[in-house]
Structure formats: structure tokens, C-alpha cells
Amino acid sequence: MNKRVIVLFSNDGYEALYIDGKFEDSGNGLGEGDALLYMLKKSEEFNFKHSDVAIHSLTPEDNRRVEDYGDFLDNLNDYTYGY
């Protein structure tokens, strides 16, 4: 089942947040180290629950695409793997 909110991890430790398939934010630790508070604020802003969230590591192929692109992709649909 597809989730509304996806957190992706790259091999180099960066994280990206996607909401409804669209890129929202990224960083070397979402929320500048306070991920719990960050996700709580995002859940209030975008009206989602913990059951709407899925966490994935990028596949090797998608990780290479992100490295080549220089950042996370704009849409989840742009990735090879269906996160």
C-alpha cells in the first residue's frame, strides 16, 4: 500500500521528505537533528498520521541517479523503484 509521506535515505546519509509524491525537504538529517519535532510540525502542516509514513533506503540504482543529479529528485515517480 502506498503511503502519503515517504522519507528516503541515500547512501551518504542524506534524507529526503516526500509528501503526496512531491519533494518537500532534504538534509543531512531532517529537522537539523530534531527529527521527531520536525515530523510533528510537518504532520500538523500537512495533516498526516504516523500510519501515513513509510521510510526507505534508496536502491543502488536510484542512489546513483541522485548522485548524478546532485540532489534528490523532484517527484517520487521519477525514481526507478516504486517507493
Buried (B, 14 or more C-beta within 10 A) or exposed (E): EEBBBBBBBBEEEBBBBBBEBEBBBBBEEBBEEEEEEBBEEBBEEBEBEEEBBBEBEBEEEBBEBBEEEEEBBEEBEEBEEEB
